[in-house]
């Protein structure tokens, strides 16, 4: 038997003194790395040189060509932001053929998608902050422009949603690493992903269109059509920007039970409309509306023998009695106003978001064995009966924020604001019995094995602020704090044949009403000895809201309310432009302490949720962008993440096998990517292009080593190579891409169905070829 609490934390290691020593040593190492790469003379020499136009710099640029981001809720040069950020510009996304969240995750150190075989459905984590398959709420927050997409509530289903808005007319993607609790609020334990669209331009008429045709080796064919038009209605004052898209993504997996070929084909369609109004030189107003539907027929998975990667029915094949569809809907409306008051900007925004994820999955291997037992109680099932789980996660979210962003006022600048959100979710999860031949639900009581509808309402009111004080022009400190008050109303009932037989009838959890208050903190020190070099130390915290105990039966002494879990991130890094600004470097090292982790445990033979563990994540990230010549651009990223449980309750060990020292599941230790693009002048108006992308994720574990119910499987390293070539003539561009050139049958996730049933291995897209034609006007 394991001890009640296992720990690998050393005495005193968590003290502030120890952390300060680690950060100081880290800072010295990073600065030594910088000097080794550049030499001290290069820093001074680079000050007087013109900025480069790197591939990444296709993101928003200032007048000097610098990359400008709004990660700190004010426009700043990327190099000057004292935190780790990966930026992918819209032109870069188009050039690389990025379509999905997984595509840009593999280009971003520390960003991992736990794929579940369909667009919009999966878990997203940054820097190893995940608890695996049983995780209920999100640890990473998505923003669409200024609108928070991810549910904050512990019961809003945010953990299961990997947003897939179409990446058409995107200005840039900003991935903020580490907790962002002071500016972005709850659930940003690992970081924030911001998708930022292009704003209407009232100065000129413009637009663009793109058509693509894609064929998958051994699979189907698909296509993309999208277009954008920007129309000034009043010169320099009022403009409208409209984008429409239709994408048919080809499938490559067969369902042998239904005989459906390329069953994982999906269709995404929608539109975005933005109005930009500048009634005066001081005031701007932006109104945005978005609609998108994504329908996927089946899974990107294959059935494999339990505990192995050996296909049961052959490569890219699974057997379900129905095709396991997934449907996603997004509806968004927002308005943002900015008013320049002379010493800063007053910014107000409000938004309404509706989203829905519906997932149907075959769970016959789990529930069909109970059918003979049910017959003893009068519930007789036909021989050809299957079982399916139908999960629907709908969300209605209202948000509003007001903030004042000051200009530099002598030695200080600051941000102060308030935020409000209301989330409503009504989440039905049904396990139903269906006729396996017709996929029709059985009538009456026979049709419902388990019903567990959730009704949840979450409200949060926050006040936040940070202040930067410039000790000198080259040295400044920032302190930030956010106070959040949240409350939740929650109701859950259980019913169906399973509860009638085993528990004597439906079970109703007493309605829950609770509230809590939390504080998040930020402290940074930034040193900028030259205009091309910035070093920083950062300490930041965030929390994930707690909530009610979701169990149907509570033994005496059980934890009835789950507390928020919290993280502290300690980080040191630098950013520099060197060698005549032809090379940009970002590097950082960090340690994250995660406390009161929300984990499932066994308490008096009952499975419950509890604050039942601690973890520590240590790692580093390195990003390089180089333009040796005006025609050649190269980028390379590497991230190392060592995420481990440091302390865990014995009930957690009994249920999911986790023990102190175990690596956190679904977290590769290494992520590496590199891209290179060479432009080739072919004439006055004709230019060629050759490019390549390499991505690598090292091996990862699917569960904890001691898990019995979900045996741990080591997923092998996945490396893919993409090639591209193109021609550009004036405003037209033709491109050919070969993706996953060597046809790696990579497995990115693995879900066990028990010792005797096949497991599901979720697959990356096989080798594919895309022909793309685009035009700007």
ZAMARGU-4260 file (C-alpha; in steps of 0.2 Angstrom, whole numbers, plus 5000, padded with zeros to 4 digits):
<rodrens>
0) 5000/5000/5000 | 5006/5017/4996 | 5007/5030/5010 | 4992/5042/5013 | 5002/5056/5004
5) 5017/5054/4992 | 5028/5069/4989 | 5044/5073/4980 | 5044/5090/4986 | 5060/5094/4996
10) 5060/5103/5012 | 5061/5122/5009 | 5061/5120/4990 | 5045/5130/4988 | 5051/5145/4998
15) 5052/5162/4990 | 5071/5162/4994 | 5074/5146/4984 | 5063/5152/4970 | 5073/5169/4969
20) 5089/5159/4968 | 5083/5148/4954 | 5077/5164/4944 | 5093/5173/4947 | 5103/5158/4941
25) 5092/5156/4926 | 5093/5174/4922 | 5112/5173/4922 | 5111/5157/4911 | 5100/5165/4898
30) 5110/5181/4897 | 5126/5170/4894 | 5117/5161/4880 | 5112/5178/4873 | 5131/5183/4873
35) 5137/5167/4866 | 5125/5169/4851 | 5128/5187/4847 | 5143/5194/4856 | 5142/5210/4866
40) 5147/5220/4851 | 5133/5214/4840 | 5120/5221/4853 | 5127/5239/4851 | 5129/5238/4833
45) 5111/5232/4830 | 5104/5248/4837 | 5107/5258/4822 | 5102/5245/4809 | 5085/5244/4800
50) 5073/5231/4806 | 5071/5214/4797 | 5055/5208/4789 | 5054/5191/4795 | 5040/5178/4792
55) 5033/5180/4809 | 5033/5199/4807 | 5019/5197/4795 | 5009/5199/4811 | 5003/5217/4815
60) 5018/5228/4812 | 5021/5246/4818 | 5028/5259/4806 | 5045/5254/4810 | 5042/5236/4804
65) 5042/5229/4822 | 5029/5216/4827 | 5016/5224/4838 | 5005/5213/4849 | 4991/5217/4862
70) 4994/5203/4874 | 4996/5215/4888 | 4980/5224/4883 | 4990/5239/4876 | 4999/5239/4859
75) 5017/5235/4862 | 5032/5228/4852 | 5033/5209/4854 | 5051/5211/4860 | 5046/5223/4874
80) 5032/5212/4882 | 5039/5204/4898 | 5032/5187/4895 | 5034/5172/4883 | 5023/5174/4868
85) 5022/5165/4851 | 5014/5175/4837 | 5009/5168/4820 | 5003/5181/4807 | 4989/5179/4795
90) 5000/5178/4780 | 5011/5165/4788 | 4995/5154/4792 | 4990/5155/4774 | 5008/5151/4768
95) 5010/5136/4779 | 4992/5129/4776 | 4987/5130/4794 | 4969/5125/4796 | 4965/5118/4813
100) 4970/5121/4831 | 4982/5106/4830 | 4991/5114/4815 | 4996/5129/4824 | 4998/5120/4841
105) 5012/5110/4833 | 5021/5126/4828 | 5020/5133/4846 | 5031/5127/4860 | 5021/5121/4875
110) 5004/5121/4867 | 4996/5103/4866 | 4980/5097/4859 | 4973/5081/4866 | 4964/5076/4850
115) 4947/5067/4851 | 4945/5064/4832 | 4934/5078/4827 | 4935/5097/4824 | 4930/5107/4839
120) 4931/5093/4851 | 4947/5090/4862 | 4957/5096/4877 | 4969/5111/4875 | 4983/5114/4887
125) 4999/5125/4889 | 5015/5120/4898 | 5008/5103/4904 | 4993/5110/4915 | 4981/5096/4912
130) 4975/5081/4922 | 4971/5069/4907 | 4955/5061/4902 | 4945/5065/4917 | 4948/5083/4917
135) 4931/5093/4918 | 4936/5111/4916 | 4948/5121/4905 | 4965/5127/4910 | 4968/5137/4894
140) 4957/5151/4889 | 4952/5156/4871 | 4949/5173/4865 | 4941/5178/4848 | 4947/5196/4847
145) 4942/5204/4864 | 4928/5191/4867 | 4932/5176/4880 | 4926/5160/4872 | 4930/5147/4885
150) 4918/5143/4899 | 4925/5148/4916 | 4913/5138/4926 | 4919/5121/4933 | 4903/5113/4926
155) 4902/5122/4909 | 4911/5109/4899 | 4926/5120/4894 | 4938/5106/4895 | 4931/5097/4881
160) 4930/5111/4868 | 4945/5115/4857 | 4938/5130/4847 | 4939/5128/4828 | 4934/5145/4821
165) 4939/5146/4802 | 4956/5155/4800 | 4950/5166/4786 | 4954/5185/4787 | 4965/5182/4803
170) 4977/5196/4807 | 4987/5185/4819 | 4986/5172/4833 | 4994/5176/4849 | 4998/5162/4862
175) 5002/5169/4879 | 5012/5157/4889 | 5010/5155/4908 | 4996/5161/4919 | 4987/5177/4914
180) 4976/5179/4929 | 4977/5198/4931 | 4972/5203/4914 | 4962/5188/4907 | 4955/5181/4923
185) 4949/5164/4928 | 4955/5147/4921 | 4970/5155/4912 | 4982/5143/4922 | 4992/5138/4907
190) 4990/5153/4896 | 4978/5162/4884 | 4976/5159/4865 | 4970/5175/4856 | 4963/5174/4838
195) 4963/5192/4831 | 4954/5196/4815 | 4958/5210/4803 | 4949/5227/4806 | 4939/5236/4793
200) 4949/5249/4784 | 4940/5265/4779 | 4954/5272/4769 | 4953/5260/4754 | 4943/5246/4745
205) 4951/5229/4746 | 4948/5211/4747 | 4954/5194/4743 | 4948/5176/4738 | 4955/5159/4740
210) 4951/5142/4732 | 4959/5126/4737 | 4958/5108/4732 | 4965/5094/4743 | 4967/5075/4740
215) 4972/5063/4754 | 4983/5048/4749 | 4971/5033/4751 | 4957/5044/4757 | 4945/5057/4749
220) 4945/5074/4741 | 4940/5091/4748 | 4940/5109/4744 | 4939/5127/4752 | 4931/5143/4745
225) 4933/5159/4755 | 4932/5177/4751 | 4934/5194/4760 | 4928/5211/4754 | 4932/5228/4763
230) 4921/5242/4758 | 4924/5260/4764 | 4907/5268/4766 | 4913/5285/4772 | 4931/5289/4768
235) 4942/5287/4783 | 4927/5286/4794 | 4916/5271/4791 | 4919/5254/4783 | 4912/5236/4782
240) 4922/5220/4781 | 4913/5204/4776 | 4921/5186/4775 | 4912/5170/4770 | 4919/5153/4769
245) 4915/5135/4765 | 4927/5121/4768 | 4924/5102/4764 | 4938/5093/4773 | 4941/5076/4766
250) 4940/5060/4776 | 4953/5045/4777 | 4945/5033/4789 | 4932/5019/4786 | 4919/5012/4797
255) 4919/4994/4794 | 4903/4991/4803 | 4892/5003/4792 | 4903/5001/4777 | 4905/5020/4776
260) 4921/5026/4767 | 4931/5041/4772 | 4919/5043/4787 | 4928/5057/4795 | 4924/5070/4782
265) 4918/5086/4788 | 4910/5103/4782 | 4913/5120/4790 | 4903/5135/4783 | 4900/5152/4790
270) 4903/5171/4789 | 4909/5186/4798 | 4904/5204/4797 | 4913/5218/4804 | 4909/5237/4804
275) 4922/5249/4809 | 4917/5267/4813 | 4928/5282/4817 | 4915/5296/4820 | 4929/5307/4827
280) 4948/5307/4828 | 4946/5302/4846 | 4933/5288/4845 | 4932/5271/4836 | 4918/5259/4837
285) 4919/5241/4830 | 4904/5229/4829 | 4907/5211/4824 | 4895/5196/4821 | 4901/5179/4817
290) 4892/5162/4813 | 4899/5145/4809 | 4893/5127/4808 | 4905/5112/4808 | 4897/5095/4804
295) 4908/5079/4805 | 4902/5062/4800 | 4914/5051/4810 | 4930/5049/4819 | 4948/5051/4814
300) 4953/5035/4823 | 4957/5017/4821 | 4953/5002/4832 | 4968/4995/4840 | 4972/4980/4851
305) 4971/4985/4870 | 4988/4992/4876 | 4995/4992/4859 | 4995/5002/4842 | 4991/4986/4832
310) 4976/4989/4821 | 4961/4977/4824 | 4953/4979/4807 | 4967/4987/4797 | 4975/5004/4796
315) 4963/5019/4797 | 4948/5008/4801 | 4936/5006/4816 | 4920/4997/4819 | 4905/5007/4827
320) 4887/5002/4824 | 4884/5020/4819 | 4896/5034/4812 | 4899/5044/4828 | 4895/5062/4821
325) 4901/5078/4829 | 4892/5094/4827 | 4898/5112/4832 | 4890/5129/4831 | 4897/5146/4835
330) 4886/5162/4836 | 4895/5178/4841 | 4890/5197/4842 | 4901/5210/4850 | 4904/5229/4851
335) 4920/5238/4856 | 4922/5257/4858 | 4939/5266/4861 | 4940/5284/4866 | 4956/5294/4867
340) 4955/5305/4882 | 4972/5313/4879 | 4982/5304/4893 | 4976/5286/4888 | 4962/5276/4880
345) 4945/5272/4888 | 4940/5255/4881 | 4923/5247/4883 | 4917/5230/4875 | 4902/5219/4877
350) 4898/5202/4868 | 4886/5188/4867 | 4892/5171/4863 | 4882/5155/4859 | 4891/5139/4856
355) 4886/5121/4855 | 4896/5105/4854 | 4886/5088/4851 | 4895/5072/4851 | 4888/5054/4848
360) 4899/5039/4853 | 4897/5021/4853 | 4899/5014/4870 | 4892/4996/4867 | 4908/4988/4874
365) 4905/4996/4891 | 4886/4994/4893 | 4880/4980/4882 | 4887/4967/4894 | 4875/4973/4907
370) 4860/4969/4896 | 4858/4951/4902 | 4858/4957/4920 | 4845/4970/4916 | 4834/4956/4909
375) 4833/4949/4926 | 4824/4965/4932 | 4812/4964/4917 | 4821/4975/4905 | 4824/4963/4890
380) 4834/4970/4876 | 4834/4963/4858 | 4850/4954/4853 | 4855/4967/4841 | 4855/4982/4853
385) 4870/4994/4855 | 4873/5008/4867 | 4877/5026/4863 | 4882/5041/4873 | 4875/5058/4867
390) 4883/5073/4875 | 4878/5090/4871 | 4888/5105/4878 | 4878/5121/4874 | 4884/5138/4881
395) 4877/5155/4882 | 4889/5168/4888 | 4888/5187/4890 | 4903/5197/4894 | 4907/5215/4897
400) 4923/5224/4901 | 4928/5242/4904 | 4946/5247/4905 | 4957/5263/4905 | 4974/5261/4897
405) 4985/5276/4901 | 4999/5283/4891 | 5016/5285/4898 | 5014/5298/4912 | 5031/5303/4918
410) 5038/5287/4926 | 5022/5277/4926 | 5009/5269/4915 | 4994/5259/4921 | 4979/5249/4916
415) 4963/5248/4927 | 4947/5240/4923 | 4932/5229/4927 | 4925/5213/4920 | 4908/5204/4921
420) 4903/5187/4913 | 4887/5177/4915 | 4887/5159/4908 | 4872/5148/4906 | 4873/5129/4902
425) 4860/5116/4901 | 4870/5100/4897 | 4861/5084/4894 | 4871/5068/4894 | 4861/5052/4889
430) 4867/5034/4887 | 4854/5027/4876 | 4850/5010/4869 | 4848/5009/4850 | 4844/4996/4837
435) 4861/4992/4829 | 4854/4990/4812 | 4844/5006/4811 | 4852/5017/4824 | 4835/5021/4831
440) 4833/5023/4850 | 4823/5009/4858 | 4805/5015/4864 | 4800/5019/4882 | 4811/5016/4897
445) 4822/5003/4887 | 4829/5018/4877 | 4837/5027/4892 | 4851/5018/4901 | 4857/5033/4910
450) 4851/5051/4910 | 4861/5065/4919 | 4856/5083/4914 | 4866/5097/4921 | 4859/5115/4923
455) 4873/5128/4928 | 4873/5147/4929 | 4890/5155/4933 | 4892/5174/4936 | 4909/5183/4939
460) 4913/5201/4943 | 4931/5206/4943 | 4941/5222/4945 | 4959/5222/4939 | 4974/5234/4937
465) 4992/5235/4934 | 5005/5248/4936 | 5022/5250/4928 | 5035/5261/4936 | 5051/5266/4926
470) 5065/5266/4938 | 5076/5272/4923 | 5072/5272/4905 | 5080/5255/4904 | 5073/5247/4920
475) 5055/5246/4925 | 5044/5235/4937 | 5026/5231/4935 | 5014/5225/4948 | 4996/5219/4945
480) 4981/5212/4954 | 4964/5205/4950 | 4950/5203/4962 | 4937/5191/4956 | 4920/5187/4965
485) 4910/5172/4957 | 4895/5163/4961 | 4887/5147/4954 | 4870/5139/4954 | 4870/5121/4949
490) 4858/5106/4948 | 4861/5088/4943 | 4849/5073/4942 | 4853/5055/4938 | 4840/5043/4931
495) 4837/5029/4919 | 4837/5010/4920 | 4855/5009/4928 | 4849/5019/4943 | 4832/5011/4944
500) 4841/4994/4946 | 4856/4998/4956 | 4851/5013/4967 | 4832/5011/4968 | 4827/5025/4956
505) 4832/5042/4951 | 4845/5052/4961 | 4844/5071/4963 | 4859/5081/4969 | 4853/5095/4981
510) 4853/5111/4971 | 4870/5120/4974 | 4872/5138/4977 | 4890/5144/4981 | 4902/5158/4979
515) 4920/5162/4982 | 4933/5176/4980 | 4950/5175/4973 | 4965/5186/4970 | 4977/5184/4956
520) 4994/5193/4956 | 5008/5198/4944 | 5025/5205/4946 | 5038/5208/4933 | 5055/5216/4931
525) 5061/5222/4914 | 5078/5227/4908 | 5081/5235/4891 | 5099/5240/4890 | 5097/5243/4871
530) 5083/5246/4859 | 5085/5228/4853 | 5087/5218/4869 | 5075/5215/4883 | 5076/5203/4898
535) 5063/5200/4911 | 5059/5191/4927 | 5040/5187/4930 | 5030/5179/4944 | 5011/5177/4940
540) 4997/5167/4947 | 4980/5162/4941 | 4965/5151/4947 | 4952/5139/4940 | 4935/5140/4949
545) 4929/5127/4960 | 4911/5121/4962 | 4899/5108/4968 | 4903/5090/4971 | 4895/5081/4955
550) 4893/5064/4963 | 4875/5056/4965 | 4879/5049/4982 | 4889/5058/4995 | 4897/5047/5009
555) 4898/5055/5027 | 4914/5066/5028 | 4915/5068/5009 | 4921/5085/5001 | 4904/5094/4996
560) 4912/5109/4988 | 4927/5109/4977 | 4939/5123/4980 | 4948/5133/4966 | 4965/5126/4961
565) 4979/5138/4959 | 4996/5140/4950 | 5011/5151/4952 | 5023/5153/4938 | 5041/5159/4940
570) 5050/5164/4924 | 5065/5172/4917 | 5068/5176/4899 | 5075/5187/4886 | 5071/5194/4868
575) 5083/5201/4856 | 5086/5206/4838 | 5104/5203/4833 | 5116/5202/4818 | 5109/5218/4810
580) 5092/5213/4815 | 5092/5198/4804 | 5090/5186/4819 | 5076/5187/4832 | 5078/5177/4848
585) 5066/5173/4862 | 5071/5162/4876 | 5063/5158/4893 | 5064/5146/4908 | 5050/5143/4920
590) 5044/5134/4935 | 5025/5132/4939 | 5018/5126/4955 | 5001/5119/4954 | 4991/5117/4971
595) 4974/5110/4976 | 4972/5101/4959 | 4955/5095/4955 | 4956/5076/4953 | 4944/5062/4954
600) 4947/5051/4969 | 4940/5036/4979 | 4932/5040/4995 | 4923/5026/5005 | 4921/5016/4989
605) 4913/5031/4980 | 4921/5040/4965 | 4921/5059/4969 | 4930/5075/4964 | 4942/5083/4976
610) 4956/5095/4978 | 4968/5080/4979 | 4985/5084/4973 | 5000/5095/4969 | 5011/5096/4953
615) 5026/5105/4947 | 5031/5109/4929 | 5048/5115/4924 | 5054/5119/4907 | 5061/5131/4894
620) 5056/5137/4877 | 5067/5144/4863 | 5061/5153/4847 | 5072/5159/4833 | 5067/5169/4817
625) 5080/5173/4804 | 5081/5182/4788 | 5099/5180/4781 | 5094/5188/4765 | 5078/5197/4759
630) 5073/5182/4750 | 5076/5168/4763 | 5066/5167/4780 | 5069/5153/4793 | 5061/5150/4810
635) 5064/5137/4823 | 5055/5133/4839 | 5059/5121/4853 | 5051/5118/4870 | 5055/5106/4884
640) 5041/5102/4897 | 5044/5091/4913 | 5027/5091/4921 | 5025/5079/4936 | 5014/5075/4951
645) 5022/5080/4967 | 5009/5075/4979 | 4993/5065/4978 | 4980/5058/4990 | 4979/5039/4991
650) 4961/5039/4984 | 4968/5046/4968 | 4981/5033/4967 | 4968/5020/4969 | 4957/5027/4956
655) 4968/5033/4942 | 4985/5026/4947 | 4994/5043/4950 | 5008/5044/4962 | 5021/5056/4967
660) 5034/5058/4953 | 5023/5052/4939 | 5023/5063/4923 | 5007/5072/4919 | 4998/5063/4905
665) 4996/5070/4887 | 5012/5081/4889 | 5026/5078/4877 | 5043/5082/4885 | 5049/5090/4869
670) 5041/5100/4855 | 5051/5106/4840 | 5047/5114/4824 | 5056/5123/4810 | 5050/5132/4794
675) 5060/5139/4779 | 5055/5148/4764 | 5065/5154/4749 | 5059/5167/4737 | 5065/5166/4719
680) 5064/5181/4707 | 5058/5175/4690 | 5055/5192/4682 | 5048/5210/4685 | 5031/5204/4691
685) 5034/5185/4694 | 5041/5177/4709 | 5043/5159/4714 | 5043/5151/4732 | 5050/5135/4739
690) 5047/5130/4757 | 5047/5116/4770 | 5040/5113/4788 | 5046/5100/4800 | 5036/5097/4816
695) 5041/5085/4830 | 5032/5080/4846 | 5041/5067/4857 | 5033/5052/4865 | 5019/5055/4879
700) 5009/5045/4891 | 4990/5043/4889 | 4987/5040/4908 | 4996/5037/4924 | 5008/5022/4926
705) 4997/5014/4940 | 4981/5015/4931 | 4970/5000/4930 | 4954/5006/4922 | 4963/5016/4909
710) 4980/5008/4906 | 4994/5019/4902 | 5000/5018/4884 | 5016/5026/4878 | 5012/5035/4862
715) 5028/5036/4851 | 5036/5052/4844 | 5027/5060/4829 | 5038/5069/4816 | 5030/5076/4800
720) 5038/5085/4785 | 5028/5097/4774 | 5034/5104/4757 | 5027/5118/4747 | 5031/5128/4731
725) 5022/5142/4723 | 5022/5156/4710 | 5016/5174/4713 | 5011/5186/4699 | 5006/5203/4704
730) 4991/5200/4715 | 4989/5182/4711 | 4997/5167/4720 | 4997/5149/4715 | 5004/5136/4728
735) 5006/5117/4729 | 5008/5109/4746 | 5013/5091/4751 | 5009/5088/4769 | 5015/5074/4780
740) 5026/5069/4765 | 5032/5053/4772 | 5014/5047/4777 | 5017/5045/4796 | 5003/5036/4804
745) 5005/5046/4819 | 4994/5043/4835 | 4990/5059/4845 | 4978/5052/4857 | 4973/5035/4864
750) 4957/5030/4874 | 4955/5013/4881 | 4938/5004/4882 | 4943/4990/4894 | 4954/4975/4894
755) 4944/4965/4881 | 4937/4979/4869 | 4948/4988/4856 | 4955/5004/4860 | 4953/5020/4850
760) 4969/5028/4843 | 4966/5045/4836 | 4976/5049/4820 | 4985/5064/4812 | 4980/5067/4794
765) 4989/5056/4782 | 4999/5062/4767 | 4989/5075/4757 | 4991/5086/4742 | 4984/5104/4741
770) 4982/5115/4726 | 4979/5133/4731 | 4975/5148/4721 | 4972/5165/4729 | 4970/5183/4724
775) 4971/5200/4732 | 4963/5216/4726
</rodrens>
